[in-house]
Amino acid sequence: MTDLSSPNARSDRWGKPMRGWRLWLYTIIFEADTRAGQLFDRWLIALILVSLVVVAADSVEALQRRFHLVFFSLEWLFTVLFSVEYIARLTCVRHPLRYATSFFGIVDLLAILPTYLALLFPELHALIDVRVLRLLRVFRVFKLAEYVSEYQALGAALVASRRKILVFLSVVLMVVVIMGTVMYVVEGPRNGFTSIPTSVYWAITTMTTVGFGDITPKTDFGRLIASMMMLLGWGTLAVPTGIVTAEMTFRRVQPPQPTTRTCHECLTEGHLPQAIYCQHCGAPLPAYQQSGGAGA
């Protein structure tokens, strides 16, 4: 089964152009194993981070009053730049609709949509709080995941271990339901445990070591159960971490994955990092640039 999280699978899905300026643009935007691709990724990451700082600063009332015009101008600058990037991505692939409906295509659209909505429909401010628009702008942070290879490795590990985590969470759910029911019987309505759902709520806050304190056991047996659940709560944090860590370690020792380098003669891609010549036609390959944390 094809791994759609890999760069090669994504290029097959979206359609890599065969020649011309679209191939040149595709190489810069989507292929992080080239010098131009890595430079593009680094600049885009910096742009995303600066735009998030501006969005956060604009939410501070004192700064917003003093630098309103600056924030407004910067927001439009970022929106225009991200719009150009979005259009470039749709233009350089052979299947633009597939990219537009992919996760990162939707995130790209959400990153620029709020500013245009506020311009085209000013009356929306009467119906939609401006903080909602700011929240949508923060979707830009998800664009970072496309360019930082560690994010992709973590995401792949989470997906691969999802069944184990789901089984573990189902066991935790059974425990909190059982313990909540027991506490309802032990403590009863007179001590704040007025129903089984309320008691299950208490069990969840206790097991996660949050403990709001709005409901507390009064009997000795109830306190013993609470103490056991607090100790058990530490295990609920450790088990998912161990599952994901084991999956990431397993993936780290796997054979080297193909890169996005493309042969300039026959346009074959998917060569290993140590490859010097094309596996299809034998032509020399461009030098492999080791990613320094950025990946398309």
C-alpha positions as CSV (number, residue, x, y, z in Angstrom):
1,M,0.0,0.0,0.0
2,T,1.3,3.4,-0.9
3,D,2.3,5.7,1.9
4,L,0.6,9.0,1.0
5,S,2.6,10.8,3.7
6,S,5.8,10.5,1.7
7,P,7.0,13.2,-0.7
8,N,7.0,10.8,-3.6
9,A,3.4,9.7,-3.0
10,R,2.3,13.3,-2.7
11,S,4.0,14.2,-6.0
12,D,2.3,11.2,-7.8
13,R,-1.1,12.2,-6.3
14,W,-0.9,15.9,-7.3
15,G,0.9,15.4,-10.6
16,K,4.4,16.5,-11.2
17,P,4.8,18.5,-14.5
18,M,7.1,17.1,-17.1
19,R,8.9,20.2,-18.4
20,G,9.0,24.0,-18.6
21,W,8.5,26.7,-16.0
22,R,5.9,24.6,-14.1
23,L,8.6,21.9,-13.5
24,W,11.0,24.6,-12.3
25,L,8.4,26.1,-10.0
26,Y,7.4,22.6,-8.7
27,T,11.0,21.8,-7.9
28,I,11.3,24.9,-5.8
29,I,8.0,24.6,-3.9
30,F,7.7,20.8,-3.4
31,E,11.2,19.3,-3.5
32,A,13.1,20.0,-0.3
33,D,16.1,17.9,-1.3
34,T,17.3,20.7,-3.6
35,R,19.1,23.9,-2.6
36,A,16.4,26.1,-4.0
37,G,13.7,24.0,-2.3
38,Q,15.4,24.3,1.1
39,L,15.8,28.0,0.8
40,F,12.1,28.4,-0.1
41,D,11.1,26.3,2.9
42,R,13.2,28.4,5.3
43,W,11.8,31.7,4.1
44,L,8.3,30.4,4.2
45,I,8.7,29.1,7.8
46,A,10.1,32.5,8.8
47,L,7.2,34.2,7.2
48,I,4.6,32.0,8.9
49,L,6.2,32.5,12.3
50,V,6.4,36.3,11.9
51,S,2.7,36.4,10.7
52,L,1.7,34.4,13.8
53,V,3.5,36.9,16.1
54,V,1.7,39.8,14.4
55,V,-1.7,38.0,14.9
56,A,-0.9,37.4,18.6
57,A,0.3,41.0,19.1
58,D,-2.8,42.4,17.4
59,S,-4.9,40.7,20.0
60,V,-3.3,42.8,22.8
61,E,-5.5,45.8,23.2
62,A,-2.8,48.3,24.1
63,L,-0.6,47.2,21.2
64,Q,-3.6,47.2,18.9
65,R,-4.5,50.8,19.7
66,R,-0.9,52.0,19.2
67,F,0.1,50.0,16.1
68,H,-3.2,49.4,14.4
69,L,-2.1,50.7,11.0
70,V,1.2,48.7,11.2
71,F,-0.6,45.4,12.1
72,F,-3.2,46.1,9.4
73,S,-0.6,46.7,6.7
74,L,1.5,43.6,7.8
75,E,-1.6,41.4,7.8
76,W,-2.4,42.4,4.2
77,L,1.3,41.9,3.2
78,F,1.2,38.4,4.6
79,T,-2.1,37.7,3.0
80,V,-0.9,38.7,-0.4
81,L,2.3,36.7,-0.1
82,F,0.4,33.6,1.1
83,S,-2.1,34.1,-1.8
84,V,0.7,34.2,-4.3
85,E,2.2,31.0,-2.8
86,Y,-1.2,29.3,-2.9
87,I,-1.8,30.2,-6.5
88,A,1.7,29.0,-7.4
89,R,1.1,25.7,-5.8
90,L,-2.1,25.2,-7.7
91,T,-0.5,26.3,-10.9
92,C,2.6,24.1,-10.9
93,V,0.8,20.8,-10.3
94,R,-1.1,18.8,-12.9
95,H,-4.0,18.1,-10.6
96,P,-4.7,21.3,-8.8
97,L,-8.1,20.2,-7.5
98,R,-6.4,17.3,-5.6
99,Y,-4.0,19.7,-3.9
100,A,-6.8,22.2,-3.1
101,T,-8.8,19.5,-1.4
102,S,-5.9,18.0,0.5
103,F,-5.2,18.8,4.2
104,F,-2.5,21.3,3.4
105,G,-4.4,22.8,0.5
106,I,-7.3,23.5,2.9
107,V,-5.0,24.9,5.5
108,D,-3.4,27.2,2.8
109,L,-6.9,28.5,2.0
110,L,-7.9,29.0,5.6
111,A,-4.7,31.0,6.1
112,I,-5.8,33.7,3.6
113,L,-9.6,33.5,3.6
114,P,-10.4,35.6,6.8
115,T,-8.7,38.7,5.5
116,Y,-10.6,38.6,2.2
117,L,-13.9,37.9,4.0
118,A,-13.4,40.9,6.2
119,L,-12.8,43.1,3.1
120,L,-15.6,41.7,0.9
121,F,-18.3,41.4,3.7
122,P,-17.7,44.1,6.3
123,E,-21.2,43.4,7.7
124,L,-19.8,40.0,8.9
125,H,-18.2,41.8,11.8
126,A,-21.7,42.2,13.2
127,L,-22.3,38.5,13.1
128,I,-18.8,37.0,13.6
129,D,-16.5,38.2,16.4
130,V,-13.2,39.4,15.2
131,R,-11.5,36.8,17.4
132,V,-13.0,34.1,15.2
133,L,-11.1,35.6,12.2
134,R,-7.9,35.6,14.3
135,L,-8.5,32.0,15.2
136,L,-8.7,31.1,11.5
137,R,-5.5,33.0,10.8
138,V,-3.7,30.9,13.3
139,F,-4.3,28.0,11.0
140,R,-1.1,29.2,9.4
141,V,0.8,27.3,12.1
142,F,-0.3,24.0,10.5
143,K,1.6,25.0,7.4
144,L,4.8,24.5,9.3
145,A,4.1,20.8,9.5
146,E,4.5,20.5,5.8
147,Y,8.1,21.9,6.0
148,V,9.5,20.4,9.2
149,S,10.4,16.7,8.8
150,E,10.2,16.0,12.5
151,Y,6.5,17.0,12.5
152,Q,5.9,14.6,9.7
153,A,7.7,11.8,11.6
154,L,5.6,12.4,14.7
155,G,2.4,12.5,12.7
156,A,3.3,9.2,10.9
157,A,4.1,7.6,14.3
158,L,0.7,8.8,15.7
159,V,-1.1,7.4,12.7
160,A,0.7,4.1,12.8
161,S,0.0,3.6,16.6
162,R,-3.6,4.9,16.5
163,R,-5.1,1.5,17.1
164,K,-2.9,0.8,20.2
165,I,-3.7,4.3,21.6
166,L,-7.5,3.7,20.8
167,V,-7.4,0.4,22.7
168,F,-5.7,2.0,25.7
169,L,-8.1,5.0,25.8
170,S,-11.0,2.5,25.7
171,V,-9.6,0.8,28.7
172,V,-9.2,4.1,30.5
173,L,-12.8,4.9,29.6
174,M,-14.0,1.7,31.2
175,V,-11.9,2.4,34.3
176,V,-13.4,5.9,34.9
177,V,-16.9,4.7,34.3
178,I,-16.5,1.8,36.8
179,M,-14.7,3.9,39.4
180,G,-17.2,6.8,38.9
181,T,-20.1,4.3,39.5
182,V,-18.3,2.9,42.6
183,M,-17.8,6.5,44.0
184,Y,-21.5,7.2,43.4
185,V,-22.4,4.2,45.6
186,V,-19.7,4.9,48.2
187,E,-20.2,8.7,48.6
188,G,-23.7,9.3,47.4
189,P,-25.6,12.6,46.7
190,R,-25.0,13.9,50.3
191,N,-21.3,14.3,49.5
192,G,-21.7,15.9,46.0
193,F,-21.8,12.7,43.9
194,T,-25.4,13.4,42.8
195,S,-25.4,11.1,39.8
196,I,-23.3,8.6,37.9
197,P,-22.4,11.1,35.1
198,T,-21.3,13.6,37.8
199,S,-19.2,10.8,39.5
200,V,-17.6,9.9,36.1
201,Y,-16.7,13.6,35.6
202,W,-15.0,13.5,39.0
203,A,-13.2,10.2,38.0
204,I,-11.9,11.8,34.8
205,T,-10.6,15.0,36.6
206,T,-9.0,12.8,39.3
207,M,-7.3,10.3,36.9
208,T,-5.9,13.2,34.8
209,T,-4.6,14.7,38.1
210,V,-6.5,18.0,37.3
211,G,-8.6,17.9,40.5
212,F,-10.7,21.0,40.3
213,G,-11.9,20.5,43.9
214,D,-15.5,21.2,43.2
215,I,-16.3,17.6,44.2
216,T,-14.3,15.8,46.9
217,P,-14.8,12.5,48.7
218,K,-15.6,12.7,52.4
219,T,-15.4,9.1,53.5
220,D,-12.2,7.1,54.2
221,F,-13.0,4.5,51.5
222,G,-13.7,7.3,49.0
223,R,-10.4,8.9,49.7
224,L,-8.6,5.6,49.3
225,I,-10.2,5.2,45.9
226,A,-9.3,8.8,45.0
227,S,-5.7,8.1,46.0
228,M,-5.5,5.0,43.8
229,M,-6.9,6.8,40.8
230,M,-4.4,9.7,41.2
231,L,-1.5,7.2,41.2
232,L,-3.1,5.4,38.2
233,G,-3.4,8.7,36.5
234,W,0.4,9.0,36.1
235,G,0.3,5.7,34.1
236,T,-2.3,7.2,31.7
237,L,0.3,9.8,30.7
238,A,3.2,7.4,30.3
239,V,1.6,4.6,28.3
240,P,0.6,6.7,25.1
241,T,4.0,8.4,25.3
242,G,5.7,5.0,25.3
243,I,3.6,3.7,22.4
244,V,4.4,6.7,20.2
245,T,8.1,6.7,21.2
246,A,8.4,3.0,20.3
247,E,6.8,3.6,16.9
248,M,9.2,6.5,16.2
249,T,12.2,4.4,17.2
250,F,11.0,1.6,14.9
251,R,10.7,4.0,12.0
252,R,14.1,5.5,12.7
253,V,15.9,2.2,12.1
254,Q,14.1,1.6,8.8
255,P,16.1,1.6,5.5
256,P,16.8,5.0,3.9
257,Q,13.7,6.5,2.2
258,P,13.8,7.7,-1.4
259,T,14.3,11.5,-1.9
260,T,12.5,13.9,-4.1
261,R,15.5,14.5,-6.4
262,T,14.7,14.4,-10.1
263,C,16.9,13.3,-12.9
264,H,17.2,16.2,-15.4
265,E,17.4,13.8,-18.3
266,C,14.5,11.4,-17.9
267,L,12.6,13.1,-15.0
268,T,12.7,9.9,-12.8
269,E,12.5,10.6,-9.1
270,G,12.6,8.6,-5.9
271,H,16.4,8.0,-5.7
272,L,18.1,7.1,-2.5
273,P,20.1,9.7,-0.6
274,Q,23.5,8.1,-1.5
275,A,22.6,7.7,-5.2
276,I,25.0,9.5,-7.6
277,Y,23.5,8.4,-11.0
278,C,20.0,7.9,-12.1
279,Q,18.6,4.4,-11.6
280,H,16.7,4.6,-14.9
281,C,19.0,6.2,-17.5
282,G,22.4,6.5,-15.7
283,A,22.7,10.3,-16.0
284,P,24.4,12.1,-13.1
285,L,22.0,13.3,-10.4
286,P,22.0,16.7,-8.7
287,A,23.8,16.8,-5.3
288,Y,21.6,15.7,-2.4
289,Q,21.1,18.4,0.1
290,Q,20.6,17.0,3.6
291,S,17.5,18.7,5.1
292,G,18.2,20.8,8.1
293,G,14.7,20.3,9.6
294,A,12.7,21.4,6.6
295,G,10.9,19.1,4.4
296,A,8.2,19.6,1.7
